[in-house]
Amino acid sequence: MFKKSALLILFWLALSGGPLAQERYAASYGGFAGYQVPLWAAKDLGLLSKYGFNMDLVFVPGAARGVQALLSGSTQFAQIDPTSPLSAMLQGVDLIIVAGSLNKFPFSLVAQKEIRKPEDLVGKKIGIVSFGGSNELSVVLALEEWNIPRQSVTLLASGSAANRLIALSNKAIDATVLAPPETGEAARMGMNVLAHMSDLKASFPMNVIVVRRSFLEKNRGVVKRFLRAYSEAIYQFMTSRERGLAVYGQRLKQQNPQALEETYQYFAPKFSFPPRVSQEGLRYTLELVARRTPGTKVDMSLDRFLDEGIMNELEKEGFLRLR
């Protein structure tokens, strides 16, 4: 009798979403630079599990592919830069941004040692991951701020950070944009860190959480629990060096303590808590994306692209107070 009752209780808990229930979802991230850490921390520090998720983290290179994975149903959440999602939303695609953890470019422009100032980039080859993403956009905005004509440099799609480091060492490219830990590695190779893109005047929501609008409407409670886990992960990362280093050590496959420390010290103060998207930055990014889409008329009301309803609820409930 006791055994039968116990089985009934276990069955009820599983159905009711009690502490034994773990819902299976997938979230994508776009690379292995240090700014991807909010999603990694949510998983590795047990916060997704705490809020009822058995979540797979999936590496999907490039924001465009991240969007495709969402639309196909392969993933339900994506941590990506907003360029591809905004472009898709301008075409009426079923997506919405619900949060953002980084509102400045996390890159540095790294160049051959003989390139000492921005003007020296004229006539040079700059490697980027691919066209249409945040790498390219950061370079274009930097050139604009430095009054260097875009046509005076050559942008080359050069792949991953590891590939671009090799291209730098072989002098196949003259400069590239990198984020820690690769920035420090390039400096140790004798390269010149020419500029930090976070110093640009432009605000850019680098890490945003994107879901399908239809998924949000049907599964609002799921998205809210995800944002609880995501927010708490950012807070723990920013306030606990030990936890932050542990996540980086596992995810970056980096054995050099100095590189891990540099990466943590660079990123810990840069994340946004609460994880809200800079509306100024989003509006600016939207204008840039629209400029590349001929014939597009942009409704500058951000409600079409950004839903802060859940973040507002969490704030009102006191969940986002530092504690």
Summary of the structure (lengths in Angstrom):
residues: 323
radius of gyration: 21.0
end to end distance: 45.5
largest distance: 82.1
contacts: 1066
relative contact order: 0.17
helix: 49%
strand: 16%
